[in-house]
Amino acid sequence: MSSSLLEPNIQIKKRKMSNVEGHEMKEYTYIVVGGGIAGVTCAEHLYILDPEAQTLLLTASYLIKSVTNVLPLTKTLDAFNVEEQPPEDLVSRCPSVTVEQDAVVRLEAKNKVIHTNSGKKFKYEKLCICSGAKPKVIPVAGNNPYVLWIRDTESVSQFQERMLNAKRIIIVGNGGIATEMVYEVTGVEVIWAIKDKYMTANFIDPGAAEFFRPELGKEKVKKALPVKRRKYTVDKASGDVPFMGGALGPDWHEKLELKGDNTHRVILETEVEVSCILSSEEVKKLGKRVSTTRFEEGSAEWPVYVELTNGKVYGCSFIVSATGVTPNSKDFLAGNNFSLSSEGGFLVDDKMQTTESDIYAAGDVCTPNWEISRHWFQMRLWTQARQMGSYAAKCMWSSISGEEMYMDFCFELFCHATKFFGKKVILLGLFNGQGLDSKYDILLRYSEGVEYIKCVMVEGRMQGALMIGETDLEETFENLILNQMDLSEFGEDLLNPDIDIEDYFD
């Protein structure tokens, strides 16, 4: 890597075009839209590949998300942290990258021009849209002030503020953020409403859910860590349109005080959805019978009530909607000819190109439209956002430089590293038997409170794996999935704790 990565305060030169409709239009070789993990990774890698080219990163948020402390776990999987940083940090590392805090309001794909909320215009040679996704809010929520969602830094700040005086919250959703939140909040009673039969169903199986279930009743023990988080003051002009910031990273809850004004307890309501949201007056007028928990003393009056499809009505301090996301593509569609997936993501080919010339997309806002590998699929996770952002940068550079570019190896195997309830979780390949139509066998090793290891097998060959705890088996299992070795002769001994399979297959 060039030593110029470490040189701060380098003057950045931009090519200027003639005024158009009273606004000076600046031209860049590359423009990346989005200050989240995919966008920042794309901008960083464009600098590494093409350090002389002028790159613009447009971000609606006042902070950007940078990947730090990368720890390789396998050939395809890294563990990493995501830090909020001011744009100046990125510019000091990548001097030919300019960062503008602004939001896109219109794209002229034919003329290769972007219009922003502040009235500026930018022209590009290659554009990468990394605008992420927006939360799916509970359908019956409307604009209810007691319903919050968690997606970006600003929404977390609102959540943290509401937690100060909260006694009970209702969390609706069963994905990664909902699971992390149930574990991270303290000093509050939690009603966790999920539509599935068991918790965290997008990531784990019923057996792993039972492995984690004892953690629901525990008060989280906070570790004494040095606080390195910087404080920023933001001057938000009145009347500004609230634009979505970059998606949270894997450690969004670190160093946040998420403590309420009550004793921590979790009540899990399964196979339910929110039927309606009611005020205290509406509950009385409709004669609704309010459900109580076994911990509740007397009949408290709550600012908001939730009626679930099982007929129960719970009062709470506020509601958190964590029911998934939809691609944030609408600001780029008017007057253009993008092809979209059924959920609204930009369809991209195996070079991350959309159906509009010289426009690429990466991260949550895109949907792969190529023949994907047998053991890979999209889940719109921060791991994939980073991988796609890096690969999109390579594809943009190769298009300009004329260099041949091959599909990145990371798309051969689905992989994700995270933590649930404080325990390391590794997902590889078809970890829940995705697409196998239940025609598979499972090998399982389970030690209560210590580890949970599941291998998905088809005719003696490993197709996926789920590992909870410090198993150190991820590299071995990755190799076994990729090389499709016939393991029939080992049978159940593959997970025999007395056999060191890590050494055996290395």
C-alpha positions in Angstrom: 0.0 0.0 0.0 1.2 3.5 -0.8 2.8 5.5 2.0 0.4 8.3 1.0 -2.2 6.6 3.0 -0.6 8.0 6.1 -0.2 11.6 4.9 -2.8 14.0 6.3 -3.8 17.4 5.0 -3.1 16.8 1.3 -4.9 19.2 -0.9 -7.6 17.4 -3.0 -7.9 18.6 -6.5 -11.3 18.3 -8.3 -12.1 18.8 -11.9 -14.7 21.5 -12.4 -17.2 21.8 -15.2 -19.0 24.9 -16.4 -22.0 26.1 -14.5 -25.3 24.4 -15.1 -28.5 26.1 -14.0 -26.5 28.4 -11.7 -24.7 25.6 -9.9 -21.0 24.6 -10.3 -20.9 21.0 -11.2 -17.8 18.9 -10.1 -16.7 15.9 -11.9 -15.3 12.7 -10.4 -14.0 9.5 -11.7 -15.9 7.5 -9.1 -18.9 8.5 -7.0 -20.0 6.3 -4.1 -23.4 7.0 -2.4 -23.7 5.8 1.2 -21.6 6.2 4.3 -22.3 2.7 5.7 -20.1 -0.3 5.6 -20.5 -1.1 1.9 -20.0 2.5 0.8 -17.0 3.3 2.9 -15.3 0.0 2.0 -15.9 0.7 -1.7 -14.4 4.2 -1.4 -11.3 2.8 0.5 -10.7 0.1 -2.0 -11.1 2.5 -5.0 -8.3 4.5 -3.4 -6.1 1.5 -3.0 -6.7 0.4 -6.6 -6.7 3.8 -8.3 -5.1 6.3 -5.9 -4.7 9.1 -8.5 -8.4 9.0 -9.4 -10.8 11.5 -7.8 -13.5 9.7 -5.7 -16.5 11.3 -4.0 -18.3 9.6 -1.1 -21.8 11.1 -0.5 -23.2 10.3 2.9 -26.5 11.5 4.4 -25.1 11.0 7.9 -22.7 13.2 9.8 -20.6 10.1 10.7 -19.4 7.3 8.5 -18.9 3.6 9.3 -15.3 2.2 9.0 -14.3 -1.4 9.4 -11.5 -1.8 12.0 -9.6 -4.6 13.9 -10.1 -7.1 11.1 -9.3 -10.6 12.3 -9.2 -13.3 9.6 -10.9 -16.5 10.7 -10.9 -18.5 7.5 -10.2 -17.9 3.8 -13.6 -16.3 3.3 -14.5 -15.0 6.8 -13.2 -12.1 8.9 -14.3 -10.9 12.3 -14.2 -7.1 12.6 -15.4 -4.1 14.4 -17.3 -1.1 12.9 -16.4 2.4 14.2 -18.2 5.6 13.7 -15.7 8.1 12.3 -15.8 11.7 11.1 -15.2 12.0 7.4 -11.8 13.6 8.0 -10.5 10.3 9.2 -11.3 8.7 5.8 -9.8 11.6 3.9 -6.5 11.4 5.9 -6.2 7.7 5.0 -7.3 8.1 1.4 -6.3 11.6 0.2 -8.0 11.4 -3.2 -11.3 10.7 -1.6 -13.7 13.6 -0.9 -16.6 13.2 1.5 -19.7 15.3 1.2 -22.5 15.2 3.8 -25.5 15.4 1.5 -28.3 13.2 0.3 -29.2 12.2 -3.2 -32.6 13.5 -4.4 -32.3 12.7 -8.1 -30.2 10.7 -10.5 -29.8 11.4 -14.2 -28.4 8.1 -15.3 -28.4 9.1 -19.0 -26.3 12.2 -18.3 -24.3 10.7 -15.4 -25.3 13.5 -13.1 -26.4 13.3 -9.4 -28.5 16.0 -7.8 -28.3 16.4 -4.0 -30.6 17.9 -1.3 -28.4 21.0 -1.0 -28.8 21.8 -4.7 -25.4 20.6 -5.7 -24.7 18.5 -8.9 -21.9 16.0 -9.4 -20.9 14.2 -12.6 -19.3 10.7 -12.6 -17.7 8.2 -14.8 -18.6 5.3 -12.6 -21.2 5.3 -9.8 -21.8 2.8 -7.0 -25.0 3.0 -5.0 -24.6 1.8 -1.5 -27.6 3.4 0.1 -28.4 0.5 2.2 -31.9 -0.4 3.4 -34.6 1.1 5.5 -36.5 -0.6 8.4 -39.8 -2.3 7.9 -41.9 -0.6 10.5 -44.8 -2.5 12.1 -47.6 -2.1 9.5 -50.1 -0.8 12.1 -47.7 1.7 13.6 -48.4 4.6 11.4 -46.6 7.7 12.9 -47.1 6.5 16.4 -44.5 8.4 18.6 -44.2 5.4 20.9 -42.8 3.2 18.1 -39.1 3.2 17.5 -36.9 1.4 15.0 -33.2 0.6 15.2 -31.1 1.0 12.1 -28.6 3.8 12.3 -26.7 5.9 14.9 -29.4 8.5 15.2 -32.1 5.9 15.9 -29.9 4.3 18.6 -29.5 7.7 20.3 -33.3 8.0 20.4 -33.6 4.5 21.8 -30.9 5.2 24.5 -32.8 8.3 25.6 -36.1 6.5 25.8 -34.5 3.8 27.9 -33.6 6.1 30.8 -37.1 6.0 32.3 -38.5 2.9 30.8 -40.0 0.1 32.9 -41.2 -2.2 30.2 -40.6 -2.3 26.4 -42.0 -4.5 23.7 -39.6 -5.7 21.0 -41.2 -6.9 17.8 -39.0 -9.0 15.5 -36.8 -12.0 15.5 -33.6 -11.1 13.6 -30.1 -10.2 14.7 -30.8 -6.7 16.0 -33.8 -7.8 18.0 -31.8 -10.7 19.6 -28.9 -8.4 20.4 -31.2 -5.9 22.0 -33.0 -8.4 24.2 -29.5 -9.3 25.6 -28.0 -5.8 25.8 -30.8 -3.9 27.6 -30.8 -4.1 31.4 -33.0 -2.8 34.1 -36.2 -3.2 32.1 -38.9 -5.8 31.6 -39.0 -7.0 28.0 -41.9 -8.5 26.1 -40.3 -10.2 23.0 -43.0 -10.8 20.3 -41.9 -13.0 17.5 -43.8 -14.6 14.6 -41.8 -17.8 14.6 -42.0 -20.8 16.9 -38.6 -20.1 18.4 -36.3 -17.1 18.9 -33.7 -15.9 16.3 -35.1 -18.2 13.7 -33.3 -16.5 10.8 -30.0 -17.6 12.2 -30.3 -20.6 14.4 -32.4 -23.8 14.6 -34.8 -24.8 17.5 -32.0 -26.7 19.2 -29.7 -23.7 19.3 -32.6 -21.6 20.5 -33.0 -23.9 23.5 -29.2 -23.6 24.0 -29.7 -19.8 24.3 -33.0 -19.8 26.2 -31.5 -19.9 29.7 -29.7 -16.6 28.8 -33.1 -14.8 28.6 -33.5 -14.8 32.4 -30.0 -13.6 33.2 -29.0 -10.0 33.9 -26.2 -9.0 31.6 -22.9 -8.5 33.3 -21.2 -5.4 32.0 -17.5 -5.6 31.4 -15.4 -2.7 32.6 -14.0 -1.4 29.3 -12.1 1.8 28.6 -14.4 4.2 26.8 -12.8 5.5 23.6 -16.0 6.7 21.9 -15.6 10.2 20.7 -18.4 12.8 21.1 -19.6 14.9 18.2 -21.9 17.9 18.2 -24.2 18.2 15.2 -25.9 21.3 14.2 -29.1 20.3 12.4 -30.8 23.1 10.6 -34.5 23.2 11.2 -36.7 22.0 8.3 -34.1 19.6 7.0 -35.4 16.4 5.6 -34.4 13.5 7.9 -32.3 11.2 5.7 -31.3 7.7 6.7 -27.7 7.2 8.1 -25.4 4.2 7.5 -26.5 0.9 8.9 -25.2 -0.2 12.3 -22.2 -2.5 12.5 -21.8 -5.7 14.5 -20.9 -3.9 17.7 -23.5 -1.1 17.7 -24.3 -1.7 21.4 -20.7 -1.5 22.7 -20.2 1.2 25.3 -23.9 2.2 25.2 -25.8 2.5 28.5 -29.1 0.8 27.7 -30.5 0.6 31.2 -34.1 1.1 32.2 -35.8 1.9 35.5 -36.9 -1.6 36.5 -35.7 -5.2 37.0 -34.6 -7.0 33.9 -36.9 -9.8 32.8 -37.8 -11.3 29.4 -41.2 -12.7 28.5 -41.2 -14.5 25.1 -44.4 -14.5 23.1 -44.1 -16.8 20.1 -46.1 -17.2 16.8 -47.6 -13.7 17.2 -47.7 -10.4 15.3 -49.0 -7.0 16.4 -52.7 -6.7 15.7 -53.0 -3.0 16.8 -51.5 -0.3 18.9 -53.8 1.4 21.4 -53.6 4.4 23.7 -54.8 4.1 27.4 -58.0 5.9 26.5 -58.7 3.4 23.6 -58.1 0.4 25.9 -60.7 1.7 28.3 -63.2 2.7 25.6 -62.9 -0.7 23.9 -63.1 -2.6 27.2 -59.8 -4.5 26.4 -58.6 -6.8 29.1 -54.9 -5.9 29.8 -52.6 -8.9 30.2 -50.2 -8.8 33.1 -46.9 -10.6 33.7 -46.3 -12.7 36.8 -43.9 -10.0 38.0 -46.3 -7.2 37.7 -47.7 -5.7 41.0 -51.2 -4.1 40.7 -52.6 -2.6 37.6 -50.2 0.0 36.1 -51.3 2.5 33.5 -49.0 2.6 30.5 -48.5 5.3 27.8 -49.1 2.8 25.0 -50.6 -0.7 24.6 -50.0 -3.5 22.1 -52.6 -6.1 21.1 -51.1 -9.3 19.8 -52.7 -11.7 17.4 -53.0 -14.3 20.3 -55.4 -11.8 22.0 -53.1 -10.6 24.7 -52.8 -6.9 25.4 -49.6 -5.6 27.0 -48.9 -2.1 28.2 -45.4 -0.7 27.9 -43.2 2.4 27.9 -42.5 2.2 24.2 -42.3 -0.3 21.3 -39.2 -1.3 19.2 -39.9 -2.4 15.7 -37.1 -4.8 14.5 -38.9 -6.6 11.7 -36.4 -6.5 8.9 -35.4 -4.1 6.2 -36.2 -3.2 2.6 -33.7 -1.9 0.0 -33.4 1.9 0.0 -33.6 2.4 -3.8 -36.5 4.8 -4.4 -34.5 8.0 -4.6 -32.7 6.8 -7.7 -35.6 5.4 -9.8 -37.4 8.4 -11.3 -36.6 8.8 -15.0 -34.2 5.8 -15.0 -34.5 2.2 -16.2 -33.3 0.1 -13.3 -34.4 -3.5 -13.0 -35.5 -4.3 -9.4 -36.0 -7.5 -7.5 -39.4 -8.3 -5.9 -38.3 -6.7 -2.6 -37.0 -3.5 -4.4 -33.2 -4.1 -4.6 -31.2 -3.2 -7.7 -30.6 -6.3 -9.7 -26.8 -6.6 -10.3 -24.8 -8.9 -12.5 -21.7 -10.8 -11.6 -19.7 -7.5 -11.9 -22.1 -5.7 -9.5 -23.5 -3.7 -12.4 -27.1 -2.6 -12.5 -29.1 -2.4 -15.7 -28.1 1.2 -16.1 -24.8 1.8 -17.8 -21.8 2.5 -15.5 -23.9 2.3 -12.4 -23.0 -0.4 -9.8 -24.6 -1.3 -6.5 -23.4 -3.0 -3.3 -24.7 -4.0 0.1 -28.3 -4.1 1.3 -29.6 -2.0 -1.7 -28.8 -4.6 -4.3 -29.9 -8.2 -5.2 -27.6 -10.6 -7.0 -29.0 -11.5 -10.5 -26.3 -14.1 -11.4 -26.2 -17.9 -11.0 -25.1 -18.0 -7.4 -22.9 -20.7 -5.9 -24.6 -23.7 -4.3 -23.4 -22.7 -0.8 -23.9 -18.9 -1.0 -27.0 -16.8 -0.6 -27.8 -13.2 0.4 -28.9 -12.2 3.9 -28.2 -8.5 3.9 -25.7 -8.6 6.8 -22.8 -6.3 7.5 -20.4 -9.1 6.5 -21.8 -9.2 3.0 -22.0 -5.4 2.8 -18.2 -5.3 3.3 -17.6 -8.0 0.8 -19.8 -6.5 -1.8 -18.4 -3.0 -1.3 -14.8 -4.3 -1.9 -15.8 -6.4 -4.9 -17.7 -3.5 -6.5 -14.6 -1.3 -6.2 -12.6 -3.9 -8.0 -15.2 -4.1 -10.8 -15.4 -0.3 -11.3 -11.7 0.0 -11.5 -11.3 -3.0 -13.9 -13.9 -1.4 -16.2 -11.9 1.8 -16.5 -8.4 0.1 -16.5 -9.3 -2.7 -18.8 -8.0 -5.3 -16.4 -9.7 -8.7 -16.3 -11.8 -9.2 -13.1 -13.0 -12.6 -11.8 -15.8 -13.2 -9.3 -14.6 -12.8 -5.8 -14.0 -16.0 -3.8 -16.2 -14.7 -1.0 -19.3 -15.5 -3.1 -18.4 -19.2 -3.1 -19.6 -19.7 0.5 -22.0 -18.0 2.8 -20.2 -17.0 6.0 -21.0 -14.8 8.9 -19.5 -14.1 12.3 -21.4 -12.5 15.1 -22.3 -12.7 18.8 -25.6 -13.7 20.4 -26.1 -13.4 24.2 -22.3 -12.8 24.5 -21.3 -16.0 22.7 -19.4 -16.3 19.5 -21.6 -17.5 16.6 -20.3 -18.7 13.2 -22.6 -19.5 10.3 -21.2 -21.3 7.2 -22.8 -22.5 4.0 -26.4 -23.8 4.2 -26.3 -23.7 8.0 -30.1 -24.2 8.3 -30.4 -26.5 5.3 -31.5 -23.7 3.1 -32.7 -25.0 -0.3 -32.2 -28.6 0.6 -36.0 -29.4 1.0 -35.3 -31.2 4.3 -33.3 -33.8 2.5 -30.3 -33.7 4.8 -28.9 -35.2 8.0 -27.7 -33.3 11.0 -24.7 -34.1 13.2 -24.9 -32.4 16.5 -22.5 -31.8 19.5 -24.0 -30.0 22.5 -22.5 -28.9 25.8 -25.0 -27.0 27.9 -23.9 -23.4 28.3 -20.5 -24.0 26.6 -20.9 -25.0 22.9 -23.4 -26.0 20.2 -22.1 -27.4 16.9 -24.3 -28.5 14.1 -23.3 -29.9 10.7 -25.7 -30.2 7.8 -24.8 -33.3 5.8 -26.1 -34.6 2.4 -24.9 -38.1 1.4 -21.9 -37.8 3.7 -20.8 -34.4 2.5 -21.0 -31.2 4.6 -23.2 -28.5 3.2 -23.3 -26.1 6.1 -22.4 -25.6 9.8 -23.5 -23.6 12.8 -21.0 -23.1 15.7 -21.8 -21.4 19.0 -19.0 -20.9 21.5 -15.2 -21.0 21.2 -15.1 -24.1 19.0 -12.2 -23.1 16.6 -13.7 -25.3 13.9 -14.7 -22.7 11.4 -11.6 -23.1 9.1 -11.9 -26.9 9.1 -15.6 -26.8 8.3 -15.1 -24.2 5.6 -12.6 -26.5 3.9 -14.9 -29.5 4.2 -17.9 -27.6 2.7 -15.8 -26.2 -0.2 -14.0 -29.4 -1.1 -17.1 -31.6 -0.6 -15.0 -34.5 0.8 -17.0 -37.6 1.4 -17.1 -38.0 5.2 -19.3 -41.0 5.3 -16.7 -43.3 6.9 -16.5 -41.0 9.9 -20.2 -41.0 10.7 -21.0 -39.4 14.1 -17.3 -39.6 15.0 -16.9 -36.4 12.9 -18.0 -34.5 16.0 -16.5 -36.8 18.6 -14.9 -34.5 21.2 -12.2 -37.1 21.8 -11.1 -36.8 18.1 -9.2 -33.6 17.1 -10.7 -33.2 13.6 -9.0 -29.8 13.2 -5.6 -31.6 13.0 -7.0 -34.5 11.2 -8.2 -32.6 8.1 -5.5 -29.9 8.0 
